[in-house]
Amino acid sequence: MTYTADEQTVLAQSTSLLGPYRQQDVVPIYAAEKNIDSYIFKDDDGKYYLYCVRFDSGNYLWVAEFDLKTGKIKPETFKKCFGQTEAWEATPNYKSDPIIEGPTVIKLKNKYYLFYSANHFMNIDYSVGYAVADSPYGPWEKQKNSPIIHRAIVGENGAGHGDLFEGLDGQLYYTYHIHYDQNKVSPRRTRIVPVTKKWNTQTGIYAFSVKENDVIVPVIVEK
């Protein structure tokens, strides 16, 4: 499991999925530069890749081949995925440096799908889009139906930065943050929304969307 501490990505291990997780060596995965928002992707050939955010007057997505045994990336493979290019990624509701973050990568029919969030998290338009490539390194083509999660779709401000998972029912879901309410950002809340994918025979890729009327509001059950 990777996580971020003091704007550095670190690797922790456990013999159980439930933990406890510990660092074998208390060092960052890549100490040369600060980085956050880590995501490990395993390709069909067994290679691992680390996606993360690096800072450069803003947040940008990068990828590098990752050695799971040593817990280190191969620095020579580090490559920038993309930055802010689309209008929806930079709305005027909250002024900030360019922000592209929160990566999740899946592979379907030899295509790589990178889900990401854009805008500052304090922006009511914080939202999720996706891009497609033929390689873990890109080049990435941002999809025109992005964003697929946005306040105009799911009905709550600051909807972004999450992860995909498959439920026990076989349904694909995306879990993400929202603002506390319409007037306050923190403490942020969590939501889960079912995700659909539809094969496009003309483009040869899947088009993703969410079931905006089926957003799940998690609750803590007292035992």
C-alpha positions as CSV (number, residue, x, y, z in Angstrom):
1,M,0.0,0.0,0.0
2,T,1.3,3.5,-0.9
3,Y,0.3,6.6,1.0
4,T,1.5,10.2,1.4
5,A,3.3,11.7,4.4
6,D,4.8,15.2,4.4
7,E,4.2,15.4,0.6
8,Q,6.2,12.3,0.0
9,T,5.0,8.9,-1.3
10,V,5.9,5.9,0.7
11,L,5.4,2.2,0.5
12,A,4.1,0.0,3.4
13,Q,3.6,-3.7,3.5
14,S,1.5,-6.3,5.4
15,T,1.0,-10.0,5.4
16,S,-2.8,-9.3,5.7
17,L,-5.0,-7.1,3.6
18,L,-6.4,-5.7,6.8
19,G,-3.0,-4.8,8.2
20,P,-1.1,-3.7,10.2
21,Y,1.0,-2.0,7.5
22,R,4.6,-1.1,8.1
23,Q,7.5,0.4,6.2
24,Q,10.5,-1.9,5.9
25,D,12.7,1.1,5.2
26,V,11.4,4.5,6.5
27,V,12.2,6.4,3.4
28,P,10.2,7.9,0.5
29,I,9.8,5.9,-2.7
30,Y,11.4,8.8,-4.6
31,A,13.1,11.4,-2.4
32,A,14.5,13.7,-5.1
33,E,11.2,15.6,-5.4
34,K,8.0,15.9,-3.4
35,N,5.1,13.9,-4.8
36,I,1.6,12.9,-3.7
37,D,-1.6,11.1,-4.9
38,S,0.1,7.7,-5.6
39,Y,-1.5,4.9,-7.6
40,I,0.2,1.5,-8.4
41,F,-0.9,-0.1,-11.6
42,K,0.1,-3.7,-12.6
43,D,0.1,-4.4,-16.4
44,D,-0.5,-7.7,-18.0
45,D,3.2,-8.4,-18.5
46,G,3.8,-8.2,-14.7
47,K,5.4,-4.7,-14.7
48,Y,4.3,-2.2,-12.1
49,Y,3.9,1.5,-12.7
50,L,3.6,4.3,-10.1
51,Y,1.4,7.2,-11.0
52,C,1.7,10.3,-8.9
53,V,1.4,14.0,-8.7
54,R,4.5,16.2,-8.9
55,F,4.6,20.0,-8.2
56,D,5.7,22.7,-10.6
57,S,3.7,25.8,-10.0
58,G,0.7,23.5,-9.9
59,N,0.0,19.8,-9.8
60,Y,0.8,17.5,-12.7
61,L,0.4,13.7,-13.3
62,W,3.6,11.7,-13.8
63,V,4.3,7.9,-14.3
64,A,7.3,5.7,-13.8
65,E,8.0,2.0,-13.8
66,F,8.0,0.7,-10.3
67,D,10.0,-2.1,-8.7
68,L,7.7,-3.6,-6.1
69,K,10.5,-5.7,-4.5
70,T,12.7,-2.7,-3.8
71,G,9.9,-0.2,-3.4
72,K,11.7,2.2,-5.8
73,I,10.8,3.7,-9.2
74,K,13.1,3.6,-12.1
75,P,13.9,7.4,-12.4
76,E,14.9,7.2,-16.0
77,T,11.4,6.1,-16.9
78,F,9.7,9.1,-15.2
79,K,7.3,10.7,-17.7
80,K,4.8,13.5,-17.4
81,C,1.3,12.4,-18.4
82,F,-0.4,15.7,-19.0
83,G,-1.3,19.0,-17.5
84,Q,-4.3,21.3,-17.6
85,T,-5.6,21.8,-21.1
86,E,-9.4,21.8,-21.0
87,A,-11.9,24.5,-20.0
88,W,-13.6,22.3,-17.4
89,E,-10.2,21.7,-15.7
90,A,-9.8,25.4,-14.8
91,T,-13.1,27.1,-13.8
92,P,-13.0,30.6,-12.3
93,N,-14.9,29.7,-9.1
94,Y,-11.6,29.3,-7.2
95,K,-8.3,30.8,-8.4
96,S,-5.3,28.5,-8.2
97,D,-2.3,27.2,-10.1
98,P,-3.2,24.4,-12.6
99,I,-4.3,21.3,-10.8
100,I,-4.4,17.8,-12.3
101,E,-4.4,15.0,-9.6
102,G,-5.9,11.9,-8.1
103,P,-5.0,9.3,-10.8
104,T,-6.5,5.8,-11.2
105,V,-5.6,3.6,-14.1
106,I,-7.3,0.5,-15.5
107,K,-6.8,-1.5,-18.6
108,L,-9.5,-2.8,-20.9
109,K,-9.0,-4.5,-24.3
110,N,-5.4,-3.3,-24.6
111,K,-6.4,0.3,-23.9
112,Y,-5.3,2.2,-20.7
113,Y,-7.9,4.5,-19.0
114,L,-6.6,7.1,-16.7
115,F,-9.2,8.7,-14.4
116,Y,-8.1,12.0,-12.8
117,S,-9.4,15.1,-11.0
118,A,-9.1,18.7,-12.0
119,N,-9.5,22.1,-10.4
120,H,-8.4,22.9,-6.8
121,F,-10.2,20.7,-4.3
122,M,-11.7,23.9,-2.7
123,N,-13.3,24.8,-6.0
124,I,-17.0,23.8,-6.3
125,D,-16.1,22.5,-9.7
126,Y,-13.6,20.0,-8.5
127,S,-14.5,17.0,-10.8
128,V,-13.4,13.8,-12.5
129,G,-12.6,13.1,-16.1
130,Y,-10.6,10.5,-18.0
131,A,-8.1,10.0,-20.8
132,V,-7.2,6.9,-22.9
133,A,-3.9,5.7,-24.3
134,D,-2.2,2.7,-25.9
135,S,0.6,2.6,-23.4
136,P,1.0,3.1,-19.6
137,Y,3.1,6.2,-20.5
138,G,0.6,7.7,-23.0
139,P,0.3,9.8,-25.1
140,W,-3.1,10.3,-23.4
141,E,-6.2,11.5,-25.3
142,K,-8.6,13.3,-23.0
143,Q,-12.2,12.2,-23.6
144,K,-14.8,14.7,-24.7
145,N,-17.5,13.5,-22.4
146,S,-15.4,14.5,-19.4
147,P,-16.0,15.4,-16.7
148,I,-18.1,12.4,-15.8
149,I,-18.4,13.4,-12.1
150,H,-19.2,17.0,-11.4
151,R,-21.6,19.0,-9.2
152,A,-23.9,19.4,-12.2
153,I,-24.1,15.6,-12.5
154,V,-24.1,14.3,-8.9
155,G,-25.6,17.4,-7.3
156,E,-22.9,18.2,-4.7
157,N,-20.0,20.6,-4.7
158,G,-16.3,19.5,-4.9
159,A,-17.0,16.0,-6.3
160,G,-13.7,14.4,-7.1
161,H,-10.4,12.6,-6.3
162,G,-11.4,9.0,-5.7
163,D,-10.8,5.5,-6.9
164,L,-12.6,2.8,-8.9
165,F,-13.5,-0.6,-7.4
166,E,-15.7,-3.5,-8.3
167,G,-18.4,-4.3,-5.9
168,L,-19.5,-7.8,-4.7
169,D,-22.3,-7.5,-7.2
170,G,-19.9,-7.1,-10.1
171,Q,-20.8,-3.4,-10.5
172,L,-18.1,-0.9,-11.1
173,Y,-18.1,2.0,-8.5
174,Y,-16.2,5.2,-8.0
175,T,-15.7,6.5,-4.5
176,Y,-14.9,10.2,-4.1
177,H,-14.8,13.4,-1.9
178,I,-17.4,16.1,-1.8
179,H,-17.5,19.4,0.1
180,Y,-19.2,19.3,3.6
181,D,-22.1,21.2,2.2
182,Q,-23.0,23.9,-0.3
183,N,-21.3,26.6,1.8
184,K,-18.4,24.8,3.5
185,V,-15.5,22.7,2.2
186,S,-14.2,20.8,5.2
187,P,-14.5,18.3,6.7
188,R,-15.1,16.7,3.4
189,R,-17.6,13.8,3.0
190,T,-17.4,10.6,1.0
191,R,-19.7,9.4,-1.7
192,I,-19.9,6.3,-3.9
193,V,-21.5,6.3,-7.4
194,P,-22.1,3.3,-9.8
195,V,-20.1,3.6,-13.0
196,T,-21.2,2.4,-16.4
197,K,-19.0,1.6,-19.5
198,K,-20.3,1.4,-23.0
199,W,-18.3,0.0,-25.9
200,N,-18.0,2.4,-28.9
201,T,-17.5,0.4,-32.1
202,Q,-16.5,3.6,-34.0
203,T,-13.7,4.7,-31.6
204,G,-12.7,1.2,-30.3
205,I,-12.8,2.4,-26.7
206,Y,-15.2,2.4,-23.8
207,A,-17.2,5.5,-22.9
208,F,-17.7,5.9,-19.2
209,S,-20.5,7.6,-17.3
210,V,-22.0,7.4,-13.8
211,K,-25.5,6.6,-12.5
212,E,-26.1,10.1,-11.1
213,N,-29.4,9.1,-9.6
214,D,-27.9,6.2,-7.6
215,V,-25.3,8.0,-5.5
216,I,-24.6,6.1,-2.3
217,V,-24.2,8.1,1.0
218,P,-22.1,6.0,3.3
219,V,-23.1,5.8,7.0
220,I,-21.3,4.5,10.0
221,V,-23.2,1.7,11.7
222,E,-22.7,1.4,15.5
223,K,-22.0,-2.1,16.6
